Amino acid sequence: MKIKYFFALILTVLLLTTSSCKNKTEEKSGVQSERPNILFIMSDDHTAQAWGIYGGILKDYVHNPNIKRLAAEGCVLENCLVSNSICTPSRATILTGQYSHINGVTTLGAGLSPKHNNIAKELQKGGYATSIIGKWHLKQEPAGFDYYAVLPGQGDYWNPRLKTADNWEDYYGGGKVVEGFSTDIIADKTMEWIENRDKSKPFMAMCHFKATHEPYDYPERFSHLYRDEEIPVPDSFYDQGAETTGRVFKGQSIDNLQKRYLAATADPSLRKDYMDYPELPFSVEGLSADEARMKTYQKFVKDFMRCGAAIDDNIGRLLDYLEKSGLAENTIVIYTADQGYFLGEHGWFDKRLIYEESIHMPFVIRYPKEIPAGTRNTDIIENADFSALFADYAGIEYPETMQGHSFRENLKGNTPTDWRKHGYYRYWDHSKDRPGHFGIRGERYKLAFYYGNGLKVNGYTKEEQPDKYWEFFDLEKDPNELHNAYNDSEYRDVISGMKAEILKQRELLGDLDEGNEEIHQIIADHWES
């Protein structure tokens, strides 16, 4: 009996040891469950023109080896569109899976209630460990995250405050200073959380960089980039708006950025928040208007690309960490930006408008188990769809209150036959130079109505755009959007069909402006104009 007991004991020990080794091996290989991890990396304003994988005039200049690595190992979206090109609304749509008029975050002045459902809450309920680190910009406390460490508002590039559950205050208070450069810090803390997470669960980590938002700052290690290079200007750089296109609004002229550089040079006390520009002083003394504009452009774009280089560097660090930790094979990695940004196109900087540079969200996704490497997808995807994709990969039910559609099959080359042909866009944060408008963007054509009224939404301006205005672009013939073809007779039937499609989209998505007679009257007065 003693011999039998001894062998039974030895067998038990061997089984336990084997089981323990197996569990450790599975953890090391990153396959602790069949469900994938999700690493969602997002920057602020890091527009497609500066990624180096979308072509354009900067592709041979921009220093982004790790973005190019992701593109080579995954799928690039060619037509990923934001539904409201401004930071706070875009982030709310990504989290809630709802368009701005449904989640209530229509402008920069709005915030997202912790009571509002979001995809992090759903993933958390579905057994995922969740975190968000970096830019939040939704004012009230993050909900649905096991851990968060977020910037107050825009936050600072250098020595940023990070707000956690231990020191949270709504809006811009609270937080603890962390020394260093924000892009490095956010990547560090993301890796730290992944390393120390509950390893019995799959994870969803949101790594949200402040960069490349104005003032486009960067660490010293990237200051040498582009020093002796002359960066070419976009074809539409000298677009004079009303003089050349008939446009009735100014947009955000790059000349305004020049004024900010000069103001911050003259008064160092202004060098804070978005005006704390690198490498001041700046001068245009003795230069003609065109020369001054060119000097402004060179500083702007070089600073922007240096700022982006710090993002790329940290994407590389994150990818290397996943490899070394054995997590790469079972982790979906996404890199995107919350919207696009003008880099001198039409003589502008900033975003907000329905023009291509503003609404195009650059997007690359890698998932070795499922997504073919080195592929590109041309379907129209919107930021409301991200939440549905997460739910699909996680194997959880997608709430009916969310409006997105999973594009998992699209990424494998199996686009559903009924996939959307148009993206719906509405910009609410009205001002005279960048008026309120809505419209649709299809594969070839774009139609927008500038109703030019703040509609008393949170943060609106009372100043109206006097001329209500339609814009129509044939993106195949006019990819730079320099000719408003709204009054060209050859497009009469196309425009009529697109107006019908706008009404269809507004009905489908519930953007009906219920109870607001002012906008209904504006639409009625100008629909056939």
N, C-alpha and C positions, 0 to 999 in steps of 0.2 A: 504493500500500500504506500509506503514511504517513497519507493522508486517511482510509482505512478504519479504521486503528488508532486515529486520533484520535476518530472518531465512536463506535467501540466503547467507548473509554475514557469518553467523555462519557455514553454510555448506561448504563454500569456505575455511574458516580457517581450518576446520577439515580435509578437503581433502589435503590441503597443508601440514598440520602437519603430516598426515599419510604418505604422499609421502616422506617428509623429513626424517621421522623415518625409512621408508623402505630403502631409499638410504643409510642411516648411517648403518643400519643393514647389508645390502649387502656388504658395504665396510668392515665392521668388520668381516664378515664371509669369506671374500676373494673371493666372486663371483661377482665382479663388472662387469664382462662380462662372456660369456660362454667360451671365449678363456682362456687357462691357462697361468699363470705366469711361467717363467722359471728361476730357480736359478742354474747356471752352475758353480760349484766349481771345480777348477783344481789346482793341485799342480805340482811341478817340480821334476821329478825323483822318486816320492813316489811309488816304485815298488810293484808289487803284492805280492812278498814274505814277505813284511812287513805290509800287511793289516790284516792278521789274519783270512781272510775268504776264502783264496785259498789253505789252507793246507800248507804243507812244514815244515821245521825244526823250524821256528820262531813262528808258530801259537799259541803255548802254552806260549810264552814269551811276545809277542807284546801287548802293552796297547792301544787298539783301540775300546773302547766300543761303540762309536757313529757310526763308520763305520759299526760295527756289527749290530747296531740298524737299520741303513739304509738298510743293506742287508736283515734283517728280515722283513722289511716293504716294500721292493721293489724287483727288479730283478737284479741279478748279471750276467754280461757278462763273459763267460769263455774264449772266443776267440776274444776279441777285439784287433786289431793289428794296430800298427803305420806303416805308409808307408815310413818313413824316420826318424830313431830314433835319433833325435837331436833337441834341444829346439826350435830354430827359425823356421826351416821348419815344424815341427809338428804343431806349433801354427798357422802358415800361412795356412796350409791345413785345420785345424779345422774351421778357419774363412772363407776361400774362397770356401771351398768345392772342391778344386782342388789339384791334386797331384803336387809335387814340380816342375816337368818339365813344367807344365802348368802355375802355378802362378809365376814362376821364383825365388822362395825362396828355393834354393837347398842346401845352406850351411849356417853356422853361420855368414858368411860375408855379406849375402844378407839382404835386408829389404823389407817391404811391402809398396808400394805407397798408399797414401790416395785416389788416383784416382781408384785403383783397387776395383772391386766390392767385397762385403763380405756379410755374412748373417746378420750382425748387420744392415747394410744399408737396406736390404730387410725387416727386421722386423720393422725398423723405418718407412719405407714407408707404411708398413702394419698396422700402428697404435700402435706399441709397444713403450713404454718408455724403453730406453736402457742405460746400463752403463757397464764400465769395470774398475775394481779397483785391483791393484796389479801388477803382472809381465806382461809386454807387450812384450819386447824383439824383436820388429820388427822395431826399429830404427826411422822410420818416424811417423808422428802424427797419432794417432788413428782416424778413420773415421767411421761414422755410429752410434756414441754413443752420447746420450744427455749429458752424463757426463762421464768424465774419470779422474782417479787419478792413475798414473802408475809409476813404478820404472824406473829409467834410467838404461838400460842394465840389469845386474843381480840384481842390487840394493844391499842394505845392510840389514843384519838381525836386527841390532840395529840402532835406530834413522835414519830410511831411508828417503831419499828425495822422494817426490811424485810430479810428473809433471802433471799439469792440463792445461786447455786451457788458463788460466791466465798467466802461466809462461813457456809455452812450448818452447823448443829448440830441434831441431832434434838431433838424436844420444844421446850423454851422458850428455849434458848440461841441464840447467834449473832445476826447481823444488824447493820445500820448505821442509826443514827438519821437520819431525814429530817425537816427542820423544816416545820411547817405542820399543817393539819387533814387527817386521814386520807382523808376522802371526796374532797377536792380532789386530794390527792396521788395516790390510786389512779387517778382519771380522767386526771390529767396523764401518769402513767407508761404507762397503757394507750394513749393517743394517741401518745406518744413511741415505743412499741414498734411500733405499726401504721405509723407514718411511716418507721421505720428497718428494717422487716422485709425479708426476702427477697421482692422483688416479682415473682419468677418463679413464686411459688406462691400459691394462695388461702390465706387465714388463718382460724384460729379463735382468738379472743381471749376469755379469761374475765376479766371485770372484776368483782371481788368486794368489795363495800363491807362494812366493819365495821358501819356504821349499819344499822338503828336499834337495835342491841342495847343493853341496859342498860349504862351510865347515861344513854343518850339525849342525848348532848351535841351541840352545834351551833356553827357560827361566829357571831361577833358580828353579821354582816350579816342574820341571821334572828331576832335576839333581839326585834325589835319585833313579830313576828307574834303575834296572838291576845292582846296585852296587855290590851285593854279588853273582851274577849269572855268570856262565860260559856258554856262548852261543855256541851251537854246530856249526860245520863247514859244508858246503855243501859237498855232495859226491864227487863233482869234484874239491874241493879246491886244491888238489895236482896235478891237471892236468898239465902236463909239456909241453903241446902243441906239437911241432914237435916230441918230444921223444915218446909220447904216442899216438898221434892221426894223425901224419903226417901233421899237420897244418903248413902253411908256413908263418904265421904272428904271432906277439907276443900278440897283444891285449894290454889293459891297465892293467899291472900287479899291484897287491896290494902292491908289493914292491916299486912301484913308489909313492904310497900314504905314505908309511913309510918314504921315502926320503923327502917328503914335510913336514911331521910332524917334522922331525929332523932339516930341514932347518929353519922352522919357530921358532923352539926352540932356535937354535943357533943365529939367527938374527931376533929379534923382529920387525925390520923394514919391514920384509916380511909379517907380520900379517895383511894383508888387502885383500879385495876381497875374492877369493876362498881359500886363505891360512890363513884366520883369524879363526883358529880352536879353539874350546872350550877346556878348561882344559889342556893347555900346562903349563909347559914343558913336553916333552915326551922323553923317553930314552930307548934304547935297549942295553945299555952297559952290557957286561958280558953274553949276551944271544947268543945261537947258532942261525943260520939262520932260522931254523924252529921255534924256540921259539920266535924270533923277529917277524916273520911273524904272529904267533898266537897272540902276544900282539897287533900288528897293527890291526889285524882283530877284536879283542875284542873291542878296542877303536872305530874303524870305525862303526861297526854294532850297538853298544850301543848308540853312538852319533846319528846315523841315526834314530834309533827307538825313542829316546827322542825327536828329531826334529819332527818326525811324530806324537808323542803324542800331541804336541802343535797344529798340524793341527786337529787332532781328537777332541781335546778340543773345538776348535773354530767351527768345524762342529756341535758339540752339542749345542753351543751357537746360531748358525744360525737356527738350527732346533727348539730350544726352542722359539726363537723370532717369527718364523713363526706360531707356535702354539698359542702363547700369542696374536699375532696380528690377529688371525682368518684367516690366509692366507694358512695354511698347506694343506687343502683339495684341493685347486685349484692351487697349485704350484708344478710344476715338479721340483724335486731336483735331480741333477746329481752330483756325485763326481767321478773324474777320475784324472789321471796323464798324463802329456804330452808324456810320454813314460815309458818304464821300466828301470831297472838299475841292474847291477851286484852287488851282495852282497857277493863277494868271490867265486862265481861259476867260474870254470876254472881258479881260482887264480886271478880273475879280479875285478876291480871296473869300474864305468862309464857305457856307453851304446854303441850306434852306430852300432853294429853288428847285423846280422840277427838271432842271437841266441835267444832262447825263453825268457830269462830273460829281454832282451833288447827290443824286439818288442811287448811283451804282455803289453797292456794298461789295468790296472785294471779299472773297470767301474761298478758303481752301480747307479741305477735310481729308484726313488720313485715317483709314481703318483697314489694316492689312488683311484681316480675315474676310473682308467682304467687298471693299471698293477697289476696282482695278487701278493700278498705279499709272500715273502719267496721263490721266484722262481729263477731258473738259466737257462740261455740260452747258447747253445753251437754253434750257428751260427757264421760264420766268418764275423765280422763287422770291418770296417776300419775307421780311423779318418776322412776321407773325407765324411763319412756318417752322421756325427753329424749335419752338416748344413741342410741336407735334413730332418732329424728328427725334428729339430726346425721348419722348414717351414711347415711340415705336422701338427704338433701340433698347430701352429699359424694360420693355415688355409690360408696361402698365397701361391702364385705360386712360384715354385722352378725354378730358372733360368736355361735355357738349357746349359749355359756356365759352370755350376757347375756339378761335376762328381759323387756326392754321391748318395746314395739310402736310402730312409727312412726305418728304421727298426721298425717302430711303430707296425706293425702287428706281427713281430717276437716276440716282447716283450709280446704280448698277447697269444703267443703259436701258431700263425698262419703263420708260415714261408712260403713265396711264393715258389712254386715248382721250379722256375728258379733262386733261390738265389745263389749267388756265392759259389764256392767250394774251391777257392784259394784266398789268399791275396797277392797282388803284393807289393814288397819292393824294394826300391833303395836308397842306401847310397852314397852321392856325395862328402862328405867332406873328401876327400882322404888324407891319410898319409900312410907311409910304414907299420906301425904297425897295422893300421886299414884301410885297403885299400878300394877303391871304389868298389862297387859290386851291383848286382841286383839279384833277385830271387823270388820264390813263396813259400808260405807256405800253405799246404792243411790240411785236417783233420788228416792225418797220416804222410805224407811225406813232406820233405822240400828239395829244390834244389836251390843252389846259385852259381853264377859265379863271382869270384873275378877278375875283369879286371885290377885292380891296377893302375889306371891312373887318375890324377886330371882333365883332359880334359879342362883345362883353365877356369873352372867355378869360380865364385867369392869366393876368399879365399882358392883356391886350393894350394897344395904343388906340387912342380915339381918332387919330388923324386918318382920314380916308384917302384912298387912291381915287382921284377925281374921274379918271377914265377907266371904266370897266373894259376888260380886254381879253381877247382870245389869242392863243398861240397854237400853231400847228406846224409840226416839223416832219419831213420825210427823212428819216435817219439813214436811209440807204443812199439817197442823193446828196444829203446835207448832214453828214455825221457831226459836224461842228456846230450845228444849230445856229447858223448865221442868217438864214432866210425864213422869216415867218410866212409860210405859204397858205395862211388861213383864207386869204381872199383870191387865191389862184383857182380859176374855174376848173382846172383839170382834177382838182381834189374834192369837188363839191359833194360827190356821192360818198367818198371815203369819210369826209368830215361828218356828214349826216349820219352815217353808220356808227361813227365813233361817239357822237352825241348820244345816240340811243344806247350805246354800250356804257357810257358814263352813268346814265339813269339806271341801267340794269345793275351796275356795280354798287351804286348807292343803295339801291333796294336790297340787294343780296347781302351787303355788309351792314345794313342798318344805319347808314349815314344819311339820315333824312332831315336833320335840323328841325326836329319836332318842336313846336312852340316858338320858333324864331321866325316871325313874319318878315323881318327885315331882309334876311337872306333869301327867303322865298320870293319876295318882290324883286330883288336884284336879279335873281335867276330868270324870273318871268320877263322882266324888261329887256334882258340882254341875250336870251337863249338863241334867238334867231338873228341877232345883230351881225 
